[in-house]
């Protein structure tokens, strides 16, 4: 089976379009989404509808999906994130808002093959930034393979019986093999707001037959996404950071 793995799209239609264009000729069996479909970007309805059309789809909610759909009030958000979330809540059609509202909380097990979570499989709102958090998750779970998002930082943590390894992805198609006896926590990176210093949209593909994961980076029309953010009156830092990948 081949899985297309998407995370942290954040209503960036330009970035999602570029990703779908990149995989146009690839074959995959199922799309998996790790949360944060909306919030920050200027095209919430379009991005929700584009992802909903990718069937079959397994999707979970992110923290921004919760605030944008009214599950939470966003009291933990900073001013910029909250302003964008409230704008998004007003813009979403009732149908799209309901769809976001009903997204399940992770972790979800996909086809008995791997787990998906937004932040971590223990706490959907917590972050995995480095090996300390990753080790903590490995200790409290038994998943051999779990994909996560939320940090907007593509990274692979591998746990062998005696050590933890961090692999930073590089290049436009970074492929690695899942070794027997190892456990993995994999972040495919963010499509709509990368924060690893590389502004290119980031996503993953999992092939369970060859036991390989590939993290792709794709250029997109960043200026267009920025123009739409500013035209909608959303906070300028949301536009500026897209070009920096921060
Ligand atoms: Fe996010």
Boltz pocket constraint, residues with backbone or C-beta under 6 A from the ligand:
constraints:
  - pocket:
      binder: B
      contacts: [[A, 8], [A, 10], [A, 35], [A, 36], [A, 62], [A, 64], [A, 150], [A, 151], [A, 152]]
      max_distance: 6.0
